[in-house]
Amino acid sequence: MSGHPLEHRIRRLLASMGDEEEADAALSQLVKLGKDALPCLIPILGQDESWESRRDSAIALGAIGDAGAIDALVCAMGDEDGDVSYHAGEALAKIGEAALSPLFAALESGKPKTRRRAAHALSGLGDARVPPKLIGMLADSNPIVRKAAAYSLGKRKEESAIFPLISTLLDTDSSVRKECCDALRAIGPRDARDLRFLQRTLNCLRQMQEKGEVQAQDLPSLEALYESWAHKLGAACKENHEGLAGIPPRTTNRPPFRRNGLHNGKRAAVLALRTRR
């Protein structure tokens, strides 16, 4: 489509997106073009020498939201420029459900950057199939992917990921441990079982520190997480207790219970039946 008037117009609009005052209007014009803009935007995304043009093309494709751009955007998640790969992932998240299967496939990519961007993009999609995929990525061979998975699970406040995230606090990479800690802080504990598991993991980390396997500066943030969870659970228990305190006690004239579980009236009735026999 090289030399076509529409291509010239699209390139002018992409150039205007670099101007803070004109960016919104230019993007609005590209969105109005809709599907007609794809034959120009997709080649720019994949081949243009300018990273700014590739980035702005990804932004425009996300705003248009047409599924015809999915394959090109998945490829662009592996772009050598971080801004381009980031906005390609964000564009796929905006396209929504139609991008799920390609994003799941991208999690199996041989490029860590592509897997990382796919994990980030999935954080914004509410499908029930997403959490198990992200939890599985906590075991990825590359730390940047594990870190992205932890970030996305925290962003989703995914309670089903609490135990896997606590387990990943034992990761050999400190940046992954930090991201898991942040994710767990965002999600919060469900009950005392989560707190006990966190405590056991913290004890393991202390032992690892004594062996020199974990740096001392890693522990304070995890200990602060434990204290925060303990406080939240304590406050919840107190609130429940105060709620129960407002319920009047059952002050009836029931006779006292004996040790065998039968109160006087009931026991008398049983004895009477036996006497009749």
DRENPA-3360 file (N, C-alpha, C; in nm, 2 decimals, always signed):
BEGIN
1 = MSGHPLEH = +0.08/-0.12/+0.00/+0.00/+0.00/+0.00/+0.09/+0.12/+0.00 ~ +0.21/+0.11/-0.03/+0.31/+0.22/-0.03/+0.27/+0.32/-0.13 ~ +0.27/+0.45/-0.09/+0.24/+0.56/-0.18/+0.09/+0.59/-0.18 ~ +0.01/+0.51/-0.12/-0.13/+0.53/-0.12/-0.16/+0.66/-0.03 ~ -0.26/+0.74/-0.07/-0.29/+0.86/+0.00/-0.33/+0.83/+0.15 ~ -0.40/+0.72/+0.17/-0.44/+0.68/+0.31/-0.31/+0.66/+0.39 ~ -0.21/+0.59/+0.33/-0.09/+0.57/+0.41/-0.02/+0.70/+0.45 ~ -0.02/+0.80/+0.36/+0.04/+0.93/+0.39/-0.03/+0.99/+0.51;
9 = RIRRLLAS = -0.17/+0.98/+0.50/-0.25/+1.04/+0.61/-0.22/+0.97/+0.74 ~ -0.21/+0.84/+0.74/-0.19/+0.77/+0.87/-0.05/+0.80/+0.92 ~ +0.05/+0.81/+0.84/+0.18/+0.85/+0.88/+0.19/+0.98/+0.94 ~ +0.11/+1.08/+0.89/+0.10/+1.21/+0.94/+0.04/+1.21/+1.08 ~ -0.07/+1.12/+1.09/-0.14/+1.11/+1.22/-0.04/+1.05/+1.33 ~ +0.03/+0.95/+1.29/+0.13/+0.88/+1.38/+0.23/+0.98/+1.42 ~ +0.28/+1.07/+1.33/+0.38/+1.17/+1.37/+0.32/+1.27/+1.46 ~ +0.19/+1.30/+1.45/+0.12/+1.39/+1.54/+0.11/+1.34/+1.68;
17 = MGDEEEAD = +0.11/+1.20/+1.69/+0.09/+1.14/+1.82/+0.21/+1.17/+1.91 ~ +0.32/+1.21/+1.85/+0.44/+1.24/+1.92/+0.43/+1.38/+1.98 ~ +0.33/+1.46/+1.94/+0.31/+1.59/+2.00/+0.21/+1.59/+2.11 ~ +0.24/+1.63/+2.22/+0.15/+1.61/+2.34/+0.02/+1.68/+2.32 ~ +0.02/+1.80/+2.25/-0.10/+1.87/+2.23/-0.19/+1.81/+2.12 ~ -0.13/+1.74/+2.02/-0.20/+1.69/+1.91/-0.23/+1.54/+1.92 ~ -0.17/+1.47/+2.02/-0.18/+1.32/+2.03/-0.32/+1.27/+2.04 ~ -0.40/+1.33/+2.13/-0.54/+1.28/+2.14/-0.62/+1.29/+2.02;
25 = AALSQLVK = -0.61/+1.40/+1.95/-0.69/+1.43/+1.83/-0.64/+1.33/+1.72 ~ -0.51/+1.31/+1.71/-0.46/+1.22/+1.61/-0.50/+1.08/+1.63 ~ -0.50/+1.03/+1.76/-0.54/+0.90/+1.79/-0.69/+0.88/+1.76 ~ -0.77/+0.99/+1.79/-0.91/+0.98/+1.76/-0.94/+0.97/+1.61 ~ -0.86/+1.04/+1.53/-0.88/+1.02/+1.39/-0.84/+0.88/+1.34 ~ -0.74/+0.82/+1.40/-0.70/+0.69/+1.36/-0.81/+0.59/+1.40 ~ -0.87/+0.61/+1.51/-0.98/+0.52/+1.56/-1.10/+0.53/+1.46 ~ -1.13/+0.65/+1.42/-1.24/+0.67/+1.32/-1.21/+0.60/+1.19;
33 = LGKDALPC = -1.09/+0.59/+1.15/-1.06/+0.51/+1.03/-1.08/+0.36/+1.05 ~ -1.07/+0.32/+1.17/-1.11/+0.18/+1.21/-1.03/+0.07/+1.13 ~ -1.10/-0.03/+1.09/-1.04/-0.14/+1.02/-0.96/-0.10/+0.89 ~ -1.01/+0.01/+0.83/-0.94/+0.06/+0.71/-0.79/+0.09/+0.73 ~ -0.76/+0.13/+0.86/-0.62/+0.17/+0.89/-0.53/+0.05/+0.91 ~ -0.58/-0.07/+0.93/-0.50/-0.19/+0.96/-0.40/-0.22/+0.85 ~ -0.43/-0.21/+0.72/-0.33/-0.25/+0.62/-0.21/-0.15/+0.62 ~ -0.23/-0.03/+0.68/-0.11/+0.06/+0.69/-0.04/+0.04/+0.82;
41 = LIPILGQD = -0.12/+0.03/+0.93/-0.06/+0.03/+1.06/+0.02/-0.10/+1.09 ~ -0.03/-0.21/+1.04/+0.04/-0.34/+1.07/+0.18/-0.35/+1.01 ~ +0.20/-0.31/+0.88/+0.34/-0.31/+0.83/+0.43/-0.21/+0.91 ~ +0.37/-0.10/+0.95/+0.45/+0.00/+1.02/+0.50/-0.06/+1.15 ~ +0.40/-0.13/+1.22/+0.43/-0.20/+1.35/+0.54/-0.30/+1.33 ~ +0.54/-0.37/+1.23/+0.64/-0.48/+1.21/+0.77/-0.45/+1.14 ~ +0.77/-0.34/+1.07/+0.89/-0.31/+0.98/+0.95/-0.17/+0.99 ~ +0.88/-0.08/+1.04/+0.93/+0.06/+1.04/+1.06/+0.07/+1.12;
49 = ESWESRRD = +1.15/+0.15/+1.07/+1.28/+0.17/+1.14/+1.27/+0.25/+1.26 ~ +1.17/+0.34/+1.27/+1.15/+0.43/+1.38/+1.07/+0.35/+1.49 ~ +1.13/+0.34/+1.61/+1.06/+0.28/+1.72/+0.94/+0.36/+1.77 ~ +0.95/+0.49/+1.75/+0.83/+0.57/+1.78/+0.71/+0.54/+1.69 ~ +0.74/+0.52/+1.56/+0.63/+0.49/+1.47/+0.57/+0.35/+1.51 ~ +0.66/+0.25/+1.54/+0.61/+0.12/+1.58/+0.53/+0.13/+1.71 ~ +0.58/+0.20/+1.80/+0.51/+0.22/+1.93/+0.37/+0.28/+1.91 ~ +0.37/+0.39/+1.83/+0.24/+0.46/+1.81/+0.14/+0.38/+1.73;
57 = SAIALGAI = +0.20/+0.30/+1.64/+0.11/+0.20/+1.56/+0.05/+0.10/+1.66 ~ +0.13/+0.05/+1.75/+0.07/-0.04/+1.85/-0.04/+0.02/+1.93 ~ -0.02/+0.15/+1.98/-0.12/+0.22/+2.05/-0.24/+0.24/+1.97 ~ -0.23/+0.27/+1.84/-0.34/+0.30/+1.76/-0.42/+0.17/+1.73 ~ -0.35/+0.06/+1.71/-0.42/-0.07/+1.69/-0.49/-0.12/+1.82 ~ -0.44/-0.09/+1.93/-0.51/-0.12/+2.06/-0.64/-0.03/+2.07 ~ -0.63/+0.09/+2.04/-0.74/+0.18/+2.05/-0.85/+0.14/+1.95 ~ -0.81/+0.10/+1.83/-0.91/+0.05/+1.73/-0.97/-0.08/+1.77;
65 = GDAGAIDA = -0.89/-0.17/+1.83/-0.95/-0.29/+1.89/-1.00/-0.39/+1.80 ~ -0.94/-0.40/+1.68/-0.99/-0.50/+1.58/-0.90/-0.62/+1.59 ~ -0.97/-0.74/+1.59/-0.90/-0.87/+1.61/-0.80/-0.90/+1.49 ~ -0.82/-0.83/+1.38/-0.73/-0.85/+1.27/-0.58/-0.81/+1.30 ~ -0.56/-0.74/+1.40/-0.42/-0.69/+1.44/-0.36/-0.79/+1.54 ~ -0.43/-0.89/+1.58/-0.37/-0.97/+1.70/-0.24/-1.03/+1.66 ~ -0.23/-1.10/+1.55/-0.11/-1.17/+1.52/+0.01/-1.08/+1.51 ~ -0.01/-0.96/+1.45/+0.10/-0.86/+1.44/+0.14/-0.81/+1.58;
73 = LVCAMGDE = +0.04/-0.79/+1.66/+0.07/-0.74/+1.80/+0.15/-0.85/+1.88 ~ +0.11/-0.98/+1.86/+0.18/-1.08/+1.94/+0.33/-1.08/+1.89 ~ +0.35/-1.07/+1.76/+0.49/-1.06/+1.72/+0.56/-0.94/+1.77 ~ +0.49/-0.83/+1.78/+0.55/-0.71/+1.83/+0.59/-0.71/+1.98 ~ +0.53/-0.81/+2.05/+0.56/-0.82/+2.20/+0.71/-0.86/+2.21 ~ +0.77/-0.92/+2.11/+0.91/-0.95/+2.11/+1.00/-0.85/+2.05 ~ +0.94/-0.73/+2.02/+1.02/-0.62/+1.96/+1.14/-0.58/+2.05 ~ +1.25/-0.55/+1.99/+1.38/-0.52/+2.07/+1.36/-0.39/+2.15;
81 = DGDVSYHA = +1.27/-0.31/+2.12/+1.24/-0.18/+2.20/+1.14/-0.21/+2.30 ~ +1.17/-0.18/+2.43/+1.08/-0.20/+2.54/+0.95/-0.13/+2.53 ~ +0.95/-0.01/+2.48/+0.82/+0.07/+2.47/+0.73/+0.00/+2.36 ~ +0.79/-0.05/+2.25/+0.70/-0.11/+2.15/+0.64/-0.24/+2.20 ~ +0.73/-0.32/+2.27/+0.68/-0.45/+2.32/+0.57/-0.43/+2.43 ~ +0.59/-0.33/+2.51/+0.50/-0.30/+2.62/+0.36/-0.26/+2.56 ~ +0.36/-0.17/+2.47/+0.23/-0.12/+2.41/+0.17/-0.22/+2.32 ~ +0.24/-0.31/+2.26/+0.18/-0.42/+2.19/+0.10/-0.51/+2.29;
89 = GEALAKIG = +0.16/-0.54/+2.40/+0.09/-0.62/+2.50/-0.03/-0.55/+2.55 ~ -0.02/-0.42/+2.58/-0.14/-0.34/+2.62/-0.25/-0.34/+2.52 ~ -0.21/-0.33/+2.39/-0.31/-0.33/+2.29/-0.38/-0.46/+2.28 ~ -0.31/-0.58/+2.30/-0.38/-0.71/+2.30/-0.48/-0.72/+2.42 ~ -0.44/-0.66/+2.53/-0.53/-0.66/+2.65/-0.66/-0.58/+2.62 ~ -0.64/-0.47/+2.54/-0.76/-0.39/+2.51/-0.85/-0.46/+2.41 ~ -0.79/-0.54/+2.32/-0.87/-0.62/+2.22/-0.96/-0.72/+2.30 ~ -0.91/-0.77/+2.41/-0.99/-0.85/+2.49/-1.00/-1.00/+2.46;
97 = EAALSPLF = -1.11/-1.06/+2.48/-1.13/-1.21/+2.47/-1.07/-1.27/+2.35 ~ -1.08/-1.20/+2.23/-1.03/-1.26/+2.11/-0.88/-1.28/+2.11 ~ -0.81/-1.21/+2.20/-0.67/-1.22/+2.21/-0.62/-1.33/+2.31 ~ -0.72/-1.39/+2.38/-0.68/-1.49/+2.48/-0.60/-1.60/+2.43 ~ -0.65/-1.67/+2.33/-0.57/-1.79/+2.28/-0.44/-1.75/+2.23 ~ -0.42/-1.65/+2.15/-0.29/-1.61/+2.10/-0.19/-1.57/+2.22 ~ -0.25/-1.51/+2.33/-0.17/-1.47/+2.44/-0.13/-1.60/+2.52 ~ -0.22/-1.70/+2.53/-0.18/-1.82/+2.59/-0.07/-1.89/+2.51;
105 = AALESGKP = -0.08/-1.89/+2.38/+0.03/-1.94/+2.29/+0.16/-1.87/+2.31 ~ +0.15/-1.74/+2.33/+0.27/-1.66/+2.35/+0.34/-1.69/+2.48 ~ +0.27/-1.74/+2.58/+0.33/-1.79/+2.70/+0.43/-1.90/+2.68 ~ +0.42/-1.97/+2.57/+0.50/-2.08/+2.53/+0.62/-2.04/+2.44 ~ +0.62/-1.91/+2.41/+0.73/-1.86/+2.31/+0.87/-1.89/+2.36 ~ +0.96/-1.90/+2.27/+1.10/-1.92/+2.31/+1.17/-1.79/+2.35 ~ +1.10/-1.68/+2.33/+1.15/-1.55/+2.37/+1.10/-1.51/+2.51 ~ +1.19/-1.49/+2.61/+1.14/-1.45/+2.74/+1.07/-1.32/+2.74;
113 = KTRRRAAH = +1.11/-1.23/+2.65/+1.04/-1.10/+2.65/+0.90/-1.11/+2.61 ~ +0.87/-1.20/+2.51/+0.74/-1.23/+2.46/+0.65/-1.29/+2.57 ~ +0.71/-1.39/+2.64/+0.64/-1.45/+2.75/+0.61/-1.35/+2.86 ~ +0.70/-1.26/+2.89/+0.68/-1.16/+2.99/+0.57/-1.06/+2.96 ~ +0.57/-1.02/+2.83/+0.47/-0.92/+2.79/+0.33/-0.99/+2.78 ~ +0.33/-1.12/+2.75/+0.20/-1.19/+2.75/+0.14/-1.20/+2.89 ~ +0.23/-1.23/+2.99/+0.19/-1.24/+3.12/+0.13/-1.10/+3.17 ~ +0.20/-1.00/+3.13/+0.15/-0.86/+3.17/+0.02/-0.83/+3.11;
121 = ALSGLGDA = +0.00/-0.87/+2.98/-0.12/-0.84/+2.91/-0.24/-0.92/+2.97 ~ -0.21/-1.04/+3.02/-0.32/-1.12/+3.07/-0.37/-1.07/+3.21 ~ -0.30/-0.98/+3.27/-0.34/-0.92/+3.40/-0.47/-0.85/+3.39 ~ -0.50/-0.80/+3.27/-0.62/-0.71/+3.25/-0.74/-0.79/+3.19 ~ -0.72/-0.92/+3.18/-0.83/-1.00/+3.12/-0.90/-1.09/+3.23 ~ -1.03/-1.08/+3.24/-1.10/-1.14/+3.35/-1.14/-1.29/+3.33 ~ -1.10/-1.35/+3.23/-1.14/-1.49/+3.20/-1.08/-1.58/+3.31 ~ -1.17/-1.68/+3.34/-1.13/-1.78/+3.45/-1.01/-1.87/+3.41;
129 = RVPPKLIG = -0.98/-1.87/+3.28/-0.87/-1.96/+3.24/-0.73/-1.89/+3.26 ~ -0.73/-1.76/+3.29/-0.61/-1.68/+3.30/-0.53/-1.72/+3.43 ~ -0.59/-1.72/+3.55/-0.51/-1.74/+3.67/-0.43/-1.87/+3.67 ~ -0.48/-1.99/+3.63/-0.39/-2.11/+3.62/-0.27/-2.09/+3.53 ~ -0.29/-2.02/+3.42/-0.18/-2.00/+3.33/-0.07/-1.91/+3.39 ~ -0.12/-1.81/+3.46/-0.02/-1.72/+3.53/+0.05/-1.79/+3.64 ~ -0.02/-1.87/+3.72/+0.04/-1.95/+3.83/+0.14/-2.04/+3.77 ~ +0.11/-2.10/+3.66/+0.21/-2.19/+3.60/+0.34/-2.12/+3.56;
137 = MLADSNPI = +0.32/-1.99/+3.52/+0.44/-1.91/+3.48/+0.53/-1.87/+3.60 ~ +0.49/-1.89/+3.72/+0.57/-1.87/+3.84/+0.69/-1.97/+3.84 ~ +0.68/-2.08/+3.76/+0.79/-2.18/+3.75/+0.87/-2.16/+3.62 ~ +0.85/-2.05/+3.55/+0.92/-2.03/+3.42/+1.07/-2.03/+3.45 ~ +1.15/-2.07/+3.35/+1.29/-2.08/+3.36/+1.36/-1.94/+3.37 ~ +1.29/-1.84/+3.33/+1.35/-1.70/+3.32/+1.29/-1.61/+3.43 ~ +1.37/-1.55/+3.51/+1.32/-1.47/+3.62/+1.23/-1.35/+3.58 ~ +1.26/-1.29/+3.46/+1.18/-1.18/+3.42/+1.03/-1.22/+3.40;
145 = VRKAAAYS = +1.02/-1.35/+3.35/+0.88/-1.40/+3.33/+0.81/-1.44/+3.46 ~ +0.89/-1.50/+3.56/+0.83/-1.53/+3.69/+0.79/-1.40/+3.76 ~ +0.87/-1.30/+3.74/+0.84/-1.17/+3.80/+0.71/-1.11/+3.74 ~ +0.70/-1.12/+3.61/+0.58/-1.07/+3.54/+0.45/-1.14/+3.59 ~ +0.47/-1.27/+3.60/+0.35/-1.35/+3.65/+0.31/-1.31/+3.79 ~ +0.41/-1.29/+3.88/+0.37/-1.25/+4.01/+0.31/-1.11/+4.01 ~ +0.36/-1.02/+3.93/+0.30/-0.89/+3.92/+0.15/-0.90/+3.87 ~ +0.13/-0.98/+3.77/-0.01/-0.99/+3.72/-0.10/-1.05/+3.82;
153 = LGKRKEES = -0.06/-1.15/+3.89/-0.14/-1.21/+3.99/-0.18/-1.11/+4.10 ~ -0.08/-1.03/+4.14/-0.11/-0.93/+4.24/-0.20/-0.82/+4.19 ~ -0.18/-0.78/+4.07/-0.27/-0.68/+4.01/-0.42/-0.73/+4.00 ~ -0.43/-0.86/+3.98/-0.57/-0.92/+3.97/-0.62/-0.95/+4.11 ~ -0.54/-0.94/+4.22/-0.58/-0.98/+4.35/-0.63/-1.12/+4.35 ~ -0.55/-1.21/+4.29/-0.59/-1.35/+4.27/-0.57/-1.43/+4.40 ~ -0.68/-1.46/+4.47/-0.66/-1.54/+4.59/-0.62/-1.68/+4.57 ~ -0.65/-1.74/+4.46/-0.61/-1.88/+4.43/-0.46/-1.89/+4.42;
161 = AIFPLIST = -0.39/-1.77/+4.40/-0.25/-1.78/+4.38/-0.17/-1.76/+4.51 ~ -0.24/-1.74/+4.62/-0.17/-1.71/+4.75/-0.06/-1.82/+4.78 ~ -0.10/-1.94/+4.79/+0.00/-2.05/+4.82/+0.11/-2.06/+4.72 ~ +0.08/-2.05/+4.59/+0.19/-2.05/+4.49/+0.29/-1.93/+4.51 ~ +0.23/-1.82/+4.53/+0.31/-1.70/+4.55/+0.40/-1.71/+4.68 ~ +0.34/-1.76/+4.79/+0.42/-1.78/+4.91/+0.54/-1.88/+4.88 ~ +0.51/-1.99/+4.81/+0.61/-2.08/+4.77/+0.72/-2.02/+4.69 ~ +0.69/-1.93/+4.60/+0.78/-1.86/+4.52/+0.87/-1.76/+4.59;
169 = LLDTDSSV = +0.83/-1.73/+4.72/+0.92/-1.65/+4.80/+1.05/-1.71/+4.82 ~ +1.06/-1.84/+4.80/+1.19/-1.91/+4.81/+1.27/-1.91/+4.68 ~ +1.22/-1.83/+4.58/+1.29/-1.82/+4.45/+1.44/-1.78/+4.47 ~ +1.52/-1.82/+4.38/+1.66/-1.78/+4.39/+1.69/-1.64/+4.35 ~ +1.60/-1.58/+4.28/+1.61/-1.44/+4.23/+1.55/-1.34/+4.33 ~ +1.62/-1.25/+4.38/+1.57/-1.15/+4.48/+1.46/-1.06/+4.42 ~ +1.46/-1.03/+4.29/+1.36/-0.94/+4.23/+1.23/-1.02/+4.22 ~ +1.23/-1.15/+4.20/+1.11/-1.23/+4.19/+1.05/-1.24/+4.33;
177 = RKECCDAL = +1.14/-1.26/+4.43/+1.09/-1.26/+4.57/+1.02/-1.13/+4.61 ~ +1.08/-1.02/+4.57/+1.02/-0.89/+4.60/+0.88/-0.87/+4.53 ~ +0.87/-0.92/+4.41/+0.75/-0.90/+4.33/+0.64/-0.99/+4.40 ~ +0.68/-1.11/+4.44/+0.58/-1.20/+4.51/+0.54/-1.14/+4.64 ~ +0.63/-1.07/+4.71/+0.59/-1.01/+4.84/+0.49/-0.89/+4.81 ~ +0.52/-0.81/+4.71/+0.43/-0.70/+4.67/+0.29/-0.76/+4.63 ~ +0.29/-0.87/+4.56/+0.16/-0.93/+4.51/+0.08/-0.98/+4.63 ~ +0.15/-1.05/+4.72/+0.08/-1.10/+4.84/+0.03/-0.98/+4.93;
185 = RAIGPRDA = +0.10/-0.87/+4.94/+0.05/-0.76/+5.01/-0.07/-0.70/+4.95 ~ -0.08/-0.70/+4.81/-0.20/-0.65/+4.74/-0.32/-0.74/+4.76 ~ -0.29/-0.87/+4.76/-0.40/-0.97/+4.77/-0.46/-0.98/+4.92 ~ -0.36/-0.99/+5.01/-0.41/-1.01/+5.15/-0.44/-1.15/+5.19 ~ -0.44/-1.18/+5.31/-0.47/-1.32/+5.36/-0.62/-1.35/+5.36 ~ -0.65/-1.48/+5.33/-0.79/-1.53/+5.34/-0.82/-1.57/+5.49 ~ -0.73/-1.64/+5.55/-0.75/-1.69/+5.68/-0.62/-1.73/+5.75 ~ -0.63/-1.79/+5.86/-0.50/-1.82/+5.94/-0.42/-1.92/+5.87;
193 = RDLRFLQR = -0.47/-2.00/+5.78/-0.39/-2.10/+5.71/-0.28/-2.03/+5.63 ~ -0.33/-1.92/+5.56/-0.23/-1.85/+5.48/-0.12/-1.79/+5.56 ~ -0.16/-1.74/+5.68/-0.06/-1.68/+5.77/+0.04/-1.78/+5.82 ~ -0.01/-1.90/+5.85/+0.08/-2.01/+5.90/+0.18/-2.05/+5.79 ~ +0.13/-2.06/+5.67/+0.21/-2.10/+5.56/+0.32/-2.00/+5.53 ~ +0.28/-1.87/+5.54/+0.38/-1.76/+5.53/+0.48/-1.77/+5.64 ~ +0.44/-1.80/+5.76/+0.53/-1.81/+5.87/+0.63/-1.92/+5.85 ~ +0.59/-2.03/+5.80/+0.68/-2.14/+5.78/+0.78/-2.11/+5.67;
201 = TLNCLRQM = +0.73/-2.04/+5.56/+0.82/-2.00/+5.45/+0.92/-1.90/+5.50 ~ +0.88/-1.81/+5.59/+0.97/-1.71/+5.65/+1.07/-1.77/+5.73 ~ +1.04/-1.88/+5.80/+1.14/-1.95/+5.88/+1.24/-2.02/+5.79 ~ +1.19/-2.07/+5.68/+1.29/-2.13/+5.58/+1.38/-2.03/+5.53 ~ +1.33/-1.91/+5.50/+1.42/-1.80/+5.45/+1.52/-1.76/+5.55 ~ +1.48/-1.76/+5.68/+1.58/-1.72/+5.78/+1.69/-1.83/+5.78 ~ +1.66/-1.95/+5.77/+1.76/-2.06/+5.76/+1.85/-2.04/+5.64 ~ +1.79/-2.00/+5.53/+1.86/-1.98/+5.40/+1.96/-1.86/+5.42;
209 = QEKGEVQA = +1.91/-1.76/+5.50/+2.00/-1.64/+5.52/+2.12/-1.68/+5.61 ~ +2.10/-1.77/+5.70/+2.21/-1.82/+5.79/+2.31/-1.89/+5.70 ~ +2.27/-1.96/+5.60/+2.36/-2.03/+5.51/+2.42/-1.94/+5.40 ~ +2.37/-1.81/+5.40/+2.42/-1.72/+5.30/+2.35/-1.73/+5.16 ~ +2.24/-1.80/+5.16/+2.17/-1.82/+5.03/+2.07/-1.71/+5.00 ~ +2.04/-1.63/+5.10/+1.95/-1.52/+5.09/+2.01/-1.40/+5.16 ~ +2.01/-1.28/+5.09/+2.06/-1.16/+5.15/+1.98/-1.11/+5.27 ~ +2.05/-1.05/+5.37/+1.98/-1.00/+5.49/+1.87/-0.90/+5.45;
217 = QDLPSLEA = +1.89/-0.82/+5.35/+1.80/-0.71/+5.32/+1.67/-0.76/+5.26 ~ +1.66/-0.89/+5.23/+1.54/-0.95/+5.17/+1.43/-0.97/+5.28 ~ +1.48/-0.99/+5.40/+1.39/-1.04/+5.51/+1.30/-0.93/+5.57 ~ +1.34/-0.81/+5.59/+1.25/-0.71/+5.65/+1.12/-0.69/+5.58 ~ +1.12/-0.68/+5.45/+1.00/-0.66/+5.38/+0.90/-0.78/+5.39 ~ +0.96/-0.90/+5.40/+0.88/-1.02/+5.42/+0.82/-1.03/+5.57 ~ +0.91/-0.99/+5.66/+0.86/-0.98/+5.80/+0.75/-0.88/+5.82 ~ +0.76/-0.76/+5.74/+0.66/-0.66/+5.75/+0.53/-0.71/+5.68;
225 = LYESWAHK = +0.54/-0.80/+5.58/+0.43/-0.86/+5.52/+0.35/-0.95/+5.62 ~ +0.43/-1.03/+5.69/+0.37/-1.11/+5.79/+0.30/-1.03/+5.90 ~ +0.36/-0.93/+5.95/+0.30/-0.84/+6.05/+0.17/-0.78/+6.00 ~ +0.18/-0.74/+5.87/+0.06/-0.68/+5.81/-0.06/-0.78/+5.80 ~ -0.03/-0.90/+5.76/-0.13/-1.00/+5.75/-0.19/-1.03/+5.89 ~ -0.10/-1.05/+5.99/-0.14/-1.08/+6.12/-0.23/-0.97/+6.17 ~ -0.20/-0.85/+6.14/-0.29/-0.73/+6.19/-0.42/-0.74/+6.12 ~ -0.42/-0.77/+5.99/-0.55/-0.77/+5.91/-0.64/-0.88/+5.97;
233 = LGAACKEN = -0.58/-1.00/+5.99/-0.66/-1.11/+6.04/-0.71/-1.08/+6.18 ~ -0.62/-1.02/+6.26/-0.66/-0.98/+6.40/-0.78/-0.88/+6.40 ~ -0.77/-0.78/+6.31/-0.87/-0.68/+6.30/-1.00/-0.75/+6.26 ~ -0.99/-0.84/+6.16/-1.11/-0.91/+6.11/-1.18/-0.99/+6.22 ~ -1.10/-1.06/+6.30/-1.15/-1.14/+6.41/-1.22/-1.05/+6.52 ~ -1.15/-0.94/+6.55/-1.21/-0.84/+6.64/-1.34/-0.79/+6.59 ~ -1.35/-0.76/+6.46/-1.47/-0.71/+6.41/-1.59/-0.81/+6.42 ~ -1.55/-0.94/+6.39/-1.65/-1.04/+6.40/-1.70/-1.06/+6.54;
241 = HEGLAGIP = -1.60/-1.05/+6.63/-1.64/-1.07/+6.77/-1.73/-0.96/+6.82 ~ -1.70/-0.83/+6.78/-1.78/-0.72/+6.82/-1.92/-0.73/+6.76 ~ -1.93/-0.79/+6.64/-2.06/-0.81/+6.57/-2.14/-0.91/+6.65 ~ -2.08/-1.01/+6.70/-2.15/-1.11/+6.78/-2.19/-1.06/+6.92 ~ -2.11/-0.96/+6.97/-2.14/-0.90/+7.10/-2.27/-0.83/+7.10 ~ -2.31/-0.78/+6.98/-2.43/-0.71/+6.97/-2.55/-0.79/+6.97 ~ -2.53/-0.93/+6.96/-2.65/-1.02/+6.95/-2.68/-1.06/+7.10 ~ -2.81/-1.03/+7.14/-2.84/-1.06/+7.28/-2.83/-1.21/+7.31;
249 = PRTTNRPP = -2.78/-1.24/+7.43/-2.76/-1.38/+7.47/-2.90/-1.45/+7.48 ~ -2.89/-1.59/+7.46/-3.01/-1.67/+7.47/-3.05/-1.70/+7.61 ~ -3.12/-1.60/+7.67/-3.16/-1.61/+7.81/-3.30/-1.67/+7.82 ~ -3.31/-1.80/+7.80/-3.44/-1.87/+7.82/-3.44/-1.94/+7.95 ~ -3.56/-1.99/+7.99/-3.57/-2.06/+8.11/-3.54/-2.21/+8.10 ~ -3.45/-2.24/+8.00/-3.42/-2.38/+7.97/-3.35/-2.44/+8.10 ~ -3.39/-2.56/+8.13/-3.32/-2.63/+8.25/-3.18/-2.65/+8.22 ~ -3.09/-2.66/+8.31/-2.95/-2.68/+8.29/-2.92/-2.82/+8.23;
257 = FRRNGLHN = -2.82/-2.83/+8.15/-2.78/-2.96/+8.09/-2.70/-3.04/+8.19 ~ -2.72/-3.17/+8.18/-2.64/-3.26/+8.26/-2.52/-3.30/+8.17 ~ -2.43/-3.37/+8.23/-2.30/-3.41/+8.16/-2.33/-3.50/+8.04 ~ -2.44/-3.58/+8.06/-2.47/-3.68/+7.95/-2.55/-3.61/+7.84 ~ -2.57/-3.48/+7.84/-2.63/-3.41/+7.73/-2.78/-3.40/+7.75 ~ -2.84/-3.46/+7.85/-2.99/-3.46/+7.87/-3.02/-3.36/+7.98 ~ -3.11/-3.26/+7.96/-3.15/-3.17/+8.06/-3.26/-3.24/+8.15 ~ -3.29/-3.18/+8.26/-3.38/-3.25/+8.36/-3.52/-3.29/+8.30;
265 = GKRAAVLA = -3.58/-3.20/+8.22/-3.71/-3.22/+8.16/-3.70/-3.34/+8.06 ~ -3.60/-3.34/+7.98/-3.60/-3.45/+7.88/-3.57/-3.58/+7.95 ~ -3.48/-3.58/+8.05/-3.45/-3.70/+8.12/-3.57/-3.76/+8.19 ~ -3.65/-3.67/+8.25/-3.78/-3.71/+8.31/-3.87/-3.78/+8.22 ~ -3.88/-3.73/+8.09/-3.97/-3.78/+7.99/-3.92/-3.92/+7.95 ~ -3.79/-3.94/+7.94/-3.74/-4.07/+7.91/-3.77/-4.17/+8.01 ~ -3.75/-4.14/+8.14/-3.78/-4.23/+8.25/-3.92/-4.26/+8.26 ~ -4.01/-4.17/+8.23/-4.15/-4.19/+8.23/-4.19/-4.30/+8.13;
273 = LRTRR = -4.13/-4.29/+8.01/-4.16/-4.39/+7.91/-4.12/-4.53/+7.95 ~ -4.00/-4.54/+8.01/-3.95/-4.67/+8.06/-4.04/-4.73/+8.17 ~ -4.10/-4.64/+8.26/-4.19/-4.68/+8.36/-4.31/-4.74/+8.31 ~ -4.37/-4.68/+8.20/-4.49/-4.73/+8.14/-4.47/-4.87/+8.08 ~ -4.35/-4.89/+8.03/-4.32/-5.03/+7.97/-4.32/-5.13/+8.08;
% end
